[in-house]
């Protein structure tokens, strides 16, 4: 078996020192002649030289790697979010390591511990189940730059914030404007701050338009997944609503199936509004009316903010805000 080409092999072939090769390959070879730089770069390509990751880490004191922890990589929201992370990371020549822990706190701690062991340069934590204890015990003592998304606000640190309250309010205005007087919402049981803001926006918007909403009986709980939305069907139908506001598009799509199995038509019998505007929203029947977040841009901005923290560790706490907008499609109609 052929041995892996090393930097020593490359230096020998180029007739220069290992230090010279290292500096040229790392973009610091300006003091060498153009001919020398060109020879080293051509030989690198001819010999298929790939730098040794661990050795480079020691020299550069950077792994050029970030960790990204999401709750459910199967959720189209997070797959789009990750595409934004990858775009920004590629531009900065960083490698994102992506993990999904399915809201399991022990698994999240395990992944974070392993990422810290591997000396990642920073972390994007887009999981609502990470606790303050985990941040205090794992991240801060190890001086790991991190950014929080979809987190309870008490956890501090750099963060991305979405105008979830406005999203709920826009959904309420839309439904009230269509004449709906019996509105319910489907939500997960352990609601994070962002989901509480969505629900509060909905309630305030409905009440402004004189639509009653009882947050004890008009909220039906299930997992924040398609199956969770499906499992809410019985509770939704028991309230006899004319419209439903779902915590996210996944729950709305799951509810579609449950309603169809019970002979209930969307939107003829019940209007449905989602939240996120995932790719699937345009491909279900009927097309889903939803509150749109700029998902890919959020992923890009999260990564750029993390890189700024890595490069400027003493900078003040960073916060980025993103607005939302209502996208009206075919799942809502006049009551």
Secondary structure, 3 states (H helix, E strand, C coil): CCCCCCHHHHHHHHCCCHHHHHHHHCCCCCCCCHHHHHHHHHHHHHCCCCCCHHHHHHHHCCCCEEEEEECCCCCHHHHHHHHHHHHHHHHCCCEEEEEECCCCHHHHHHHHHHHHHCCCCEEEEECCCCCHHHHHHHHHCCCCEEEEECCCHHHCCEEEEECHHHHHHHHHHHHHHCCCCCEEEEECCCCCHHHHHHHHHHHHHHHHCCCCCCCCCCEEECCCCHHHHHHCHHHHHHCCCCEEEECCHHHHHHHHHHHHHCCCCCCCCCEEEEEECCHHHHCCCCCCEEEECCHHHHHHHHHHHHHHHHHCCCCCCCEEEECCEEECCCCCCCC
